[in-house]
Amino acid sequence: MPAANAAPEPPPAPLGRPVLLLFALASGLAVANAYFAHPLLDVMADDLGLSRAMAGLIVAATQIGYGFGLVLLVPLGDLLDRRRLIVGQFLLSALALVAVAVSTSAAMLLAAMAAVGLMAVVTQALVAHAAGLARPAERGHVVGVVTGGIVLGILLARSVAGTLTDLSGWRTVYLASALLTLLVSALLWQALPRQHPPRRSGPAPSYPRLIASLVTLFVEEPALRIRAVLALLIFADITTLLAPLVLPLSAPPFALSHTQVGLFGLAGAAGALGAVRAGRWTDRGYGQRVTGIALGLMLFAWLPISLLDRSLLWLVAGVVIIDFGLQATHVANQGLIYRVRPEAQSRLTAAYMVFYAIGSALGSAVSTLVYAHAGWTGVCLTGAGISLVALLFWALTLRAMPTSALPAST
C-alpha cells in the first residue's frame, strides 16, 4: 500500500565545515587514482611493452572503466545507503590499485587501470551525497568546494606521481595510494552522515529500472542534454592537452624529469579557485554567463599553449587559463542540472558524467596519436577546434535551457 499518511522526510542536517572538507579530501584522492598515470605514460608504456603512440590507451582504459562505473554504480546512490556505498567503493579501489602495482603485462595493466576507473566513480557519489546534504541556496557552493578538492587531487596526483617515480619507480605510486585509500575509507565510515533516498509512495525501483531511468532523464531533461554535451567537449579538450604533455616535456630540448613534469601541473591550481567561485556565481544566477566566459577562456588558452617551443612560461600561462575555464564550466554545469530533479541527484550525476568519461577517453586516445603524426602543433589545433565547437554549441543552446534550471536572477 502507498504510504500516503507517512510523515514527511525530515530535512538533513546541514554540512559542517570538517565534514565538507573530508568530502573534498576523499573526492580529491579518488580522482587522483585515475590521474596518476598522466605524467607517467612514457615509463609505464616502456616498462610493459606499449609503444609511445599507444601510450594513451593507459588513460583511455581508465576512462572506459569510469564510464561503466558511472552507469552501473553511481545511480545506486538514489537507492542505497550512500555511506555504505561510498566506503565499499573505496575498499575496492584499494584492491584495484594493488592490481596496477603488480601488473606484469600490458593487458594486465590495462585491465587493472579499467578497474581503477570503475571504482574512481566514487568521486561522483561523494559529489551527489554532498549536494543532497546541502541547502538549495548553497548547493552550488558545496559542489564547488568538493570540486575544488577534486582539482587539487588531480594536480597533486601529477606532482606526487612524478616524484615517487623518480625516487622508487612508478609502481610505488599505486601501492602508496592503496594504503592512503584504506585510511580514508576508515575516516569516511566514521564521519559521513547517513543519507537514505527519499521515501517513496510505492516500492523502490529494481536495479534494471534504475539504470534504465538514466535514459529517461536524458530524454526528458533538456538541461541535462545540453550540459552533458558541454561536459564531453570540455573534458575532451583538457585531456587533449594533458595526455600527450609528458612527451614533449620529457624530450629534448626540455628533457624534464618526471618530478618536474608532475610539479608543472601545479600551474593549474587556479582551477580550484575557479571551481569554488563558479559555484557561488551559479547560486547567484550567473551560471550561463560563467559558462560563456569560461569557454572563451578555454579557447584563448590554446594560443599560449601553442608557444611551448618558445618558452615554458607560455605553457604555464595556458594551463592556468584552460584549467580555470574547465572547472568553472564543470561546476556551473552541475549546479544547473541539480536544480532540475533534486530527488535524482545520483542519476543526474551519472548521466552527466558519462559524457565526461567519453570525452576524456576520446581526448586521451586521439591526442597521443595526433602528437605522434603532427607534433605539438597538431595537438594545439585539435584542442582549439574542440574549444571552438564547445563555445558555439553553448551560444546556439542559450534559448533552449529550461527556466527550471536557472535561478531567477539569470
Secondary structure, 3 states (H helix, E strand, C coil): CCCCCCCCCCCCCCCCHHHHHHHHHHHHHHHHHHHCCHHHHHHHHHHHCCCHHHCHHHHHHHHHHHHHHHHHCHHHHHCCCHHHHHHHHHHHHHHHHHHHHCCCCHHHHHHHHHHHHHHHCHHHHHHHHHHHHCCHHHHHHHHHHHHHHHHHHHHHHHHHHHHHHHHHCHHHHHHHHHHHHHHHHHHHHHHCCCCCCCCCCCCCCCHHHHHHHHHHHHHHCHHHHHHHHHHHHHHHHHHHHHHHHHHHHHCCCCCCCHHHHHHHHHHHHHHHHHHHHHHHHHHCCCHHHHHHHHHHHHHHHHHHHCCCCCCHHHHHHHHHHHHHHHHHHHHHHHHHHCCCCHHHHHHHHHHHHHHHHHHHHHHHHHHHHHHHHHHHHHHHHHHHHHHHHHHHHHHHCHHHCCHHHCCCCC
